[in-house]
Amino acid sequence: MVIPETQLETWSHQGAVATSKATQESIKIALDQYKGYPENIDYEVYLQGSYRNSTNIRGDSDVDVIVELKSSFYGDTSTLPSNESSLYKSIYPDATYKWQNFRSNVLSALQDYYGNSVIKEGRKSLKVGNPTGSRLPADVVVCMQYRKYLEFPNFRDQKYVEGVQFYVPSENRWIISYPKLHYENGVKKHSPSATNGWYKPAVRIFKNARSYLIDHDKISSDVAPSHFLEGLIYNVPNDKFGTSYQNTFYNILKWACNVDYSQIVCQNEQLPLFGHTPEQWSEANAHQLISSLISLWNDW
C-alpha cells in the first residue's frame, strides 16, 4: 500500500507563521533601540530559511533571522579584469566599520534588550532563548553584504550578484550565502508559470516524510537537513509537480533515483548542492534518504 493522498495532504500544510514574524519584529526592535552604533549605519533585519520561504512545518522551532550590515560591504572582484578591479578599488576604499564591529554591536544590543542570560554565542549565530507565547527561539546570523562582481566598467554600470557573508572564528573561515536569491527563486518555482503552487507544499510533504522516518528510527537526524532537501526538490523539473499529492510525490522520487547529482545546484543557483564543504550535502546521505522514502512509499 502506498502513502494515502489524505496523509500527503496533511503533510503539505504549513506550520505557524505569526510567531516567526513576531520573533523577527522583536529582534528588530532590540537592534533599533540600541544607541551604540556609529553614525550613518545601515542594516536590514529579515527572516531566512523555512519561515521566510513558507516551507516550515509543524514542529519547526528555531527561527533564522538575518541581520545584514549594508553600509559596509565586501566586494569580490576576483573574476574582473585588472583594469576593472583597479577602478573598483579607486572608487570603494576599505571600510573602517567592519563585520567584527557590527557583530559586537548586535551582541550588545541583544544583551541590553533581552538580558545577558538569554543570549548565547553559537558557532555561526547569536542564539536568542527564553521564548514567550509570541516569540520563538531565534538564531541571529550577523552578516555583511557580499557582492560577487560580474562587471565594473564604471560606477553607473557595475553588475554584481548580491549575497551575505559572515565569519566563523572556530573554523577561521568566511561563509558566503545568498538568502535573498534563495527566496526569490523559490517564489518563481512556486508561481503559476512554473509549478502552479505545487512547489512549496511538495517541500513540506518531503520534510514531514523525513521527520516521520527520523521518528521511526529509519534514518538519523543528520542525514537530510531541511535546506538540503528543499534544494534538491527545487531542481525537480516543473512538469513533475501537480494533478495530485501522490503523483507529485511519486514523480519526484522517480526523478531523484535517476538524476545526475553533479548537475544539482542550491536554490540560490550560485553553488553546487553536493560537495565536500560543510555547506553542501553528501551524495551518500541523499541516496540513503531517497531509498528510505521509497520504502516508506511502498510499504505504508
N, C-alpha and C positions, 0 to 999 in steps of 0.2 A: 504493500500500500504506500502511495506517495503522500507527501505532506498536503493536507486538505487546503482548498482555497480559503476557507474561513480562518485557518491558522495563519496563513501567509498574510491575509488581510489584517489580522490583529497585529502581526509583527510590523506591518507597514506604517503604523501610527507614530506620530511624532511625540516625543516626551515634552516635559514642561518648558514653557517659553518665557513666561512673565518673570520668573525668578532669575533667569540669566540676564535679562535686560536690567533688572533691579540691581544685580550684582555689578554690572558694568557702570551703571549710574552712580552707585555708592563709591566705587573706586575713583571715578572722575571727580566727584565732589571732594574726596580726600585730597586729590592732587591739586585741584583748583584752589583749595583753601590755603595751601602751603605758601609761605612768604619767603622761602629761602632761595628761590631761583634767581639767576641773573636777569637783567632786563632783556626784553625782546625775545624771550624764549618762546618757541612754538612747538607744541606737541599734540598728538592725537591719541584718543583712547577708544579702542573698538574691540569687539569680540572676534575671536578666530576659532577654528575647529568646528565641531559638530553643532554647537549652539548658533554660531554665525551662519553655518551652511544649511540649517534646518534639517540636519540628518541625525540629531540627537534622539536617543530612545529612552524609554522609561528605565530608570536606574542610573543613567549618566549623572555624575555628581559634580566634580570639579569643573569650573568654568575657566576657559583660557581667555585671558584678556591681554591684548597688546597695548603697550604704552610706547608710542613711537616718537622719538625726537625728530623734528622736521627742520628746525632752524640750523642744524648742522647735519651733514650727510657724508657718506663715503662714496666717492666716485671711482668705479673700476674702469680704468682706461686701458687695460692690458691688451685689448684687441684693436685699439685705434692705431692708425699710422702715427709715426713720431711727430709730424707737424701738428696733427690734431691734438695729440696728447700734450704737447708743449703749450698749445693755445689754451687748452683746458686749465693747465696749471697756472697760467698767467692771469686767468680770469677768476679762478677759485683758489684763493690762498688757504693754507691749512687752518682749520677751525681751532679756536682756543678753548671752547666749551665742547668736550668730547663725551663719548658714551660713558666712560667711567664717572665723570662728573654728574651726568644726568642720572645714572643708576643710584648714585649716592643720595641725590636729592629726592628721587622717588622713594627710596627706602625710608628716608627721614620723614617724608610726607605721610606714608602709610603708618609708620610707627606713631607719629603725632596724632593721627586721626583715630586709629583703632587700638593703640596701645602696644608696647613692645612685645608683650607676651603672645599677641595674636599673630605677629608676623615672623615667619621663619624663612631663612635663606636656603633655597634648594639649589640643585646643580645648574639648572637653566633659568629658574624663575624665583620670584618672591612669592611665598605662599601666604595667602590671607585666610586664616582659620576662623574658628568660633562662628559658624554660620548661624543665621537667625531665620525666622519664618519667611522673610522676604529676600534673604541673601544667601547664596550658596558659597561653599569654599571656592577660592579662586587661585589660579596660577597666573601671576602677573609677569609677563615677559617684557623686560625693558630693552628696547631696541633703538637703533638709529636708522634713518632712511638709507637705503643702499641703491645705487644706480649702476646698472650694467650698461655702459655706453656702447652704442652701435655706430654713431656718427657724431662728430663735433666740428663741422666746417666753420661754424661761428656760433655766437651765443644764441642767436634767434632760432637757428635751425638744428639745434642739438637734439639727438634722439637717444633714448635710453629705455631699458626695462627697469621698472621700479620694484624694489623689494625691501626687505629689512635685514639687518644683521645685528648680532649680539655676541658677546664674548663668554666663553666657558672657562673660568680660571683653572678649574681642576684638570682640564684637558689641554690647556694652553692653545686654544684654537677659537676662531670665529665661525659662527654658523650663519649661513645666508638662507633666507626663505622668502616666499612670495605669497603672503596670506591674501592680499587683495586680488591677485591674479587667480589664486585658487578659488576664491569666492565667485569672481566674475565668470570663470569658466564653468563652474557648477550651475550658475544661473542659466547660461547658454545651453548647457546639456539638458537642463530640465524644461526648456522652453518649448512652445508649440511646434517650432520649426525643427526641433531635434527629437526628443523623446516624448513630447506632448504630455509632460507632467509625470512620467513614469520613473525618471531617474532617481529622485530623492526617496520615494517610497521603496524602490528596489534596494537602495543602500541601507535603509533602515531594516528591511527584511533580512538582508545578509548579516547585518550587525546583530540582530536578535537571534538568528540561527547560530552565529558564532558564540553568543552568550549561552545559548542552550547547550552547545557542545562542551563549553567550559564547565557549566553547572553539572553536567552529567559525566564529567571526567573523561571526555573523549579527546580533548586537546588541552594543552596548558595555556594559561592566560597570555603568555608572551609570544605565542605562535602568530597571531594576527592582530596587531594593534589596529584600532578602527581607522586611522588615517591612511594606513596602507591598503586596507580593504576598500575604502572609498576610492582611493587612487586606481585600484585595479578595475573597479566597476565603471569608473569614468572612461576607461579605454574601450569598453564594450561597444561595438557598432550600434548605432541608433535603431536599426531595424530588428534588434534582438529584444527590444522593450515593447510591451503593450499587449493588448487583447485580454490578458488575464494575469494574475499574480503567478499562477502555476506555469503558464507559458514563459513568462519573463524569467522566473527562477530557473526553469529547465534550460532555456536558451542560453542564459549567462553561464551556467555550469558547463554546458556543452562547448561553448566558446572557450572557456578558461582551460579546458582539457587539451586544446589544440593550438592555442596561441603561442607565438614566439615571445617569451618574456623579455628578451633583449630589446624588443621594439616598444615596450611599455614605458610610458612617461608618467611622471607625477601629474596631478590635476593642474598644477601651475604651468605645465608644459615646458618647463625650463630645465628639468633634471630627470634622469632615468629613475624609475621607481625601484628597480632592482640593482643591487650592487653590494659593496662591502663596507660602506660607511655607516655610522650609527643612524643616519637619516634615511637609510634605504632598507628595503625588505629583502630577505633571502629567498631565493627560488625554492629551496628545500622546504621552508616553512609554508610558502604559498601552496606548494604541491600537497603538503600534509593537510592544510585546511580544505582544499578542494576535494581531496579524497574523502575526508570526513564528512563534508557536505553532501557528497554523492551518496554515501552510505546512509546519511540521515534522510535524504530524499527517497531512497529506495526501500528503506526499512522502517518507515514511520509507524 
